[in-house]
């Protein structure tokens, strides 16, 4: 892998680590579908506690994937889509490299 791409991949590594947990991935999906949501809304219909969801949201916030906003006395959580876009771009760069290497291998084998 080119060294020029390493800083971008290192920058997105916390995003991938945060998304590696099924509960956090479910929270991201809920926030994608529902806009800004409260802890009560995020825990509704699940067996997970509010405290556990709060800890997961803090991990997501540390990775830059979500942010909290105050609405009166309520704390709402919303998606920070730019971090997902950065992660997607990193995966696309890896896919391009993979395709290029696969094509080189195919060309070599066919010779």
Buried (B, 14 or more C-beta within 10 A) or exposed (E): EEEEEEEEBEBBEBBEEBBEEEBBBBBBEBBEEEEBBBBEBBBEEEEEEEEEBBEBBEBBBEBBBBBBEEEEEEBBBBBBEEBBEBBEEBEEBEEEEEEEEEEEEEEEEEE
